Structures are given as structure tokens and as C-alpha cells.
């Protein structure tokens, strides 16, 4: 039986995971005039994974951060909820909607925002933007140990940047302590 996508991500290199994240945002990056081809996206992913800068790093990070921030603002303005609440929200409580079509549109908008925040935050944290790490912890908390794709990516990125040993039973608590020790502006102390 073939491995699930989440199982494949557990074995993938950090550069490959970052490349996948960049591919997820490809259309938005093209729209922003950045147009990274596959070769350049791989170079950028490997540079981020190695903690190095690429000529497009800052522009890509700014574009992704703007998208994540817009999704966060959209959740707040549209439904008066934050990311963690959105992940746990029952669609019956979100609305108003009267028809199946309205329900599906709302569900799609909510899912798109949640995915954009989760994957965008993972890319940003991988590149050193630690102020987005709490959103990855929200993904892990909502996942409750099932390790779907978003949670697997969040866990891999957080373990990498924090240096926490994921084989320890208290890895999640260690991640929280690491985050609590980070400066409020997301920069290194």
C-alpha cells in the first residue's frame, strides 16, 4: 500500500517541503510579479531550508505575509473569529447561510483562509518569521495528534526552527516553551 501524503512529508527533506509550500502559493507569487519557475523555486526553497537568502526571498516573504495577514483579517471581519477558533468552528455556527450553495461558498472560503494561514505561516516560520509560529501551534492543537498534511508540515517546520527533538514525549510542551522564549517581535534575541 502506498504511503499517505502526510507519511511522505515525514520523510521529505526540509527543502522539498518548502518547495511544496512555494508551489502552493505559485499563482499569488506570479500575480505579485515574482514568477518563480520550478528551478528558481527549488533554489529559493533550498536557500530557505539552509537559512540563507536568495535574491527573491524578501519579496516572496512579504507577499506571503501579506496574504496570511489578509486571511487573518478576513476571518476577524467576516466571522469575528481568530485562526484557532476558525479551525475548531462548526460550520453550522458560521453564517448566515440559507442555501446549500451559500453553505458551500462559506465552507470553501473558510477552508481557503485556514489553509492559506497554515501553509503561509509554515513557509514564513521556515524563513525565520517566528511571529507566525503560534499559528502552527494552533494547527497542531486542532489536529490533536492525527497529523494531517497541514499538521505534519507545521510539526516539521517547528521542530526544525526550534531544535526540539520530536521523538521526545514532551515535544509539544517543548515547542510551547521555545515559543514563549521568543521575543515579541519575532526576531532573534
N, C-alpha and C positions, 0 to 999 in steps of 0.2 A: 504494500500500500504506500503511495507517495506521501511525503511529509506535507503537513499543512503549511500554508504561507507563514504562520507565526513560528512554526518549528524551523523553517528555513531561515527566518530572520535571527533566530538564536545563534545560528552558525555563521551567518554572513559577517563579513568584515565591516567595521565601522564606516569605512569609505563607501562600501556598497549600500549601506543603509542611508547614508547621507545622499548618495546619488539617487536612490529611490525617492527620497523626500524632495529633492530638486525636481525630479520628473513630475511629481505630483503638482508642483507649482509652475510647471513649464509655461502654460498658457498665460498666467499672470505675469511671468517674467518677460515673455515676448511682448505682451501688452505694454509693459513698462519700458520697452525698448532695449531690453538686455539680451534677448535672443541667444541664450547659450545652446550651442549644438551639443550633441551627445558627447563628443570628445572634450569640449570645454567644460561641460557639466561634470564629467568624470574628473578632470583636473581640479576643478573647484571643490568637488566632494573630497578628493584625496588631500587637498590642502587644508580644508576644514578639519578633517579627521586627524591630520598631523599637527594641528594647532598653528598652521602657517596661513599667511594671507595670499590671496590671488587678486589679480587686477580687478575682478568684479565682485569681490567679497563684500565690500561695504554697500554697494548699490543693491546687491541681492538681499543682504540682511535688512536694509532699510525697507525694501519692497515687501518682504515677508513680514517684518514687524508692523508695517502699516496695515497689512491685511489682517493679521491677528488682532491688532488693536481695533480695527473696524468691526470684526466679528464680535469681539467682546462688547463693544459699544452697542452693536445691534441687538445682542441678547438683552442688554440692560434696557435699551429704549423700547424695544418691541414687546418684551415679556416681563420686564423688571426682575430679571434673574441674572445671577453671575454664572460663570462656567460650571462650577461644581454643582450648583442647583440644576442647571440645564441637563447635565449628564444624568442626574437622578430623577428628572421630572417625568411624570406620566403625561402622555400626550392629551389625555382627557382633561387635564388641568390647564392646558395651554390652548389659547384660543383668542378670540372666538372663532368657531367654525361651525357651519351648518350642513355642509355637503361633504360627501366623500372627497370630491376634488379639492375643496378647501382644506380638509384634513391632510390630504397627501401633500399639498403645497406647503403647509406649515411644517409637517414632519420632514420634508425634504430640506426646507430652509434651516430648520433646527439641526438636522444631521450634518448639513454642509458647514454650518458655523462650528459645530463641535469638532468635526474632522479637521477643518482649517486651523482651529486653535490648537488642537493636539499635535498635528504634524508640523505646523509652523513653529510652535513652541519647541518641539524636539530639534528642529533644524537650528533655531536661534540658540538654544542651550548648547548644542554641539559646537557652535561657533563662539561660545563664551558669553552669551547674553543670559546670564544666570537669573535675571529678574523674571524670566519666563519659566523657571523651574517649578514654581508652585502649581502651575497648570498641569505639568507632567505628573506631579504627585496626585492631583485631582483625578487624572486618568487612571492611575494605579489604584486609588481608593475606590473608584467606581467599578473597576474591573473585578475587584475582590478575589484576585488570585487566579482568574481564568486565563489571563494572558492572551487576549485577543491581539490583533495586529497592532492597534494603537498602543496598547499597554506594553506589548513586547518591545516596541520601539522606544517608548518612554523609559522603560526599565533599562534597556541597553545604553541609552544616551546618559541617563542619570548615573548609572554605575560607572560609566567611562569618565565623566567630568568630575565626579566626586571622589573616585578612587575607592569607593566602598566595595567590599567583597560580597558579591551576590550569592555566594554559596553559604554564607552565614545565616542562621535562623533569624537574626535581628536586622537583616539588611534594610528593611523598610524604615525601622526606627533610626538606623544609622543615617539613612538618606535625609530624614527629617532633621536630625541633629546637624548634619552638614549644611542643610539649607538655612537652619536657624543661625548658624555661624557666619553666613554670608552678609556682606554689607548691604544696606537697604537699596543702594543704587545699582546693584548688580555687578559692580566692579570688584576686582580682587583687592583684598585688604593690603 
